[in-house]
Amino acid sequence: MNDDEMRERLHMAAEEFRPDADRMWERVAAGAREPSMVKARPIRSRVPHLSIATGLAVVLITAMVSVGYWLEPASEPVPPGEATSSGPGPRPTSEAPTGAESESGPTSEDPSDSATSPEVTPERRQPVDELDCCRIDAYVNDGSNEWWTQTDLVLDSSETITDLTVELHVVQREDLEYFEAWTTADQFFGEPDVFERDGFLVYRWTLLDGEELEPKEYTLAAQFSHGSGSRDSGGDYFVLEAESETGSGSIVGDVRPGQD
């Protein structure tokens, strides 16, 4: 038998070899506890020494690989690009309102103007009164307290109004948050848009399409929380823009501290 045949048989024997891992470890442990008293005997064979050494090396390597494969726990490969960390992931970019905050909560920006300037110092518009078809008064409701404020806008129309927009501008500060808004005529206005613009928290009511506001008195109310301590309404103001059969125009005025 030549060297090539011997290698082939040794390879075949190595592939078919199924070691008893438990028994091997017991023998290794026993050998470690007691020094061996048996002297190694030379291997007598007609096969050349090089072939025998090569065959034994192949068998030993195969046995070690097999034992290691059976003893190691199986693991699944991680696909490229997949995170292996079990730490917390990114939080969602948006969360539902909590506490007393209304479901319709404020939007992040003016829906009619995407370019906002939150860093701008609040600057109110100059007073204007260009309308004869209606009057409006704005004041802090007497039920307001150190943590919560309601501002009432009372609109009194003497003519049928076909187009109307009313805005309340509340000076923004760190602890001021939208709370709720309501009207005495939801069928005409619906829910207001609430957003931040130029240092103000703005409430905007708009007459619904196809509706006409009959001559009557209406109340629009805006509520907001502002932490502990009374709040000064100085700097808050309102803007009313209306159109009736006799013409169109606007009214801009201050929010009074309370009802006289």
C-alpha positions, 0 to 999 in steps of 0.5 A, spaced: 500 500 500 503 506 497 502 513 501 496 516 497 492 509 498 494 510 506 492 518 506 485 516 502 483 511 507 485 515 513 481 521 510 475 516 510 476 513 517 476 520 519 470 522 516 466 516 519 469 517 526 464 519 531 468 520 538 464 519 544 465 526 547 463 524 554 468 518 554 474 522 552 473 528 557 473 522 562 479 519 560 483 526 559 480 528 566 483 521 569 490 522 566 490 529 569 489 526 576 494 521 575 501 521 572 501 516 567 506 510 568 506 507 561 511 508 557 510 509 549 512 504 545 514 505 538 509 503 532 512 497 528 509 497 521 511 497 514 508 503 512 513 509 512 514 513 518 512 520 515 505 516 512 503 514 519 505 521 522 500 524 517 495 519 518 495 520 526 495 528 525 489 528 520 485 523 525 487 527 531 485 534 528 478 531 525 476 528 532 478 535 536 474 539 530 468 534 531 468 534 539 468 542 539 462 542 534 458 538 538 460 541 545 459 548 542 452 551 542 449 552 536 448 560 534 445 563 528 448 568 523 447 575 524 445 578 517 449 584 515 446 591 517 442 588 523 443 591 530 446 586 535 445 590 541 439 589 545 439 596 548 433 601 547 431 603 540 429 610 538 423 613 541 417 615 536 418 622 533 411 623 536 406 621 542 399 622 543 397 627 548 396 626 555 393 628 562 388 634 560 390 635 553 385 635 548 386 630 542 385 635 537 392 638 540 396 644 537 400 643 531 407 644 530 406 650 525 402 655 522 398 651 517 397 657 512 405 658 513 410 653 513 416 658 515 416 659 522 420 663 526 420 661 534 426 665 536 423 671 534 421 676 540 413 676 540 411 683 537 403 684 536 400 688 531 397 695 532 390 696 534 385 696 528 377 697 527 375 697 520 368 693 521 361 696 522 358 689 521 360 686 528 364 688 535 368 683 539 371 683 546 377 679 549 378 678 556 381 673 561 375 669 564 374 670 572 375 663 573 382 663 571 387 661 576 395 660 578 395 654 573 390 655 568 387 660 564 381 661 559 381 667 555 374 669 552 372 672 545 365 675 545 363 676 538 357 680 537 354 681 529 349 686 527 349 683 520 350 676 516 357 674 516 359 670 510 366 669 511 370 670 518 377 668 521 378 669 529 385 669 532 387 669 539 395 670 540 397 668 547 405 670 549 408 663 549 413 661 555 416 655 557 411 652 561 405 654 557 401 649 553 394 648 550 389 645 554 382 646 550 378 650 546 370 651 545 365 655 542 357 657 543 357 655 535 361 649 533 356 648 527 359 654 524 366 654 527 368 646 528 375 645 532 380 651 531 387 650 529 392 651 534 399 652 533 406 656 535 408 662 531 413 668 532 413 667 540 405 666 540 401 660 541 395 661 536 388 659 536 385 660 529 377 659 528 374 659 521 367 660 519 366 653 515 365 653 508 358 654 506 356 657 513 353 664 514 353 667 521 347 670 523 346 676 527 347 674 534 352 674 540 357 668 540 363 666 544 370 663 543 374 660 548 381 658 549 384 655 555 391 653 556 396 651 562 402 655 565 405 652 571 405 655 578 403 662 579 399 667 576 400 669 568 400 676 566 395 677 559 399 683 557 402 682 550 396 677 548 392 680 542 386 678 537 385 679 530 378 678 527 377 678 519 370 678 516 366 679 510 359 681 510 354 684 505 356 691 506 364 690 506 370 687 509 375 689 514 379 687 520 379 688 528 385 688 532 385 689 539 388 687 546 386 682 551 384 685 557 386 682 564 379 681 566 371 682 565 369 689 568 
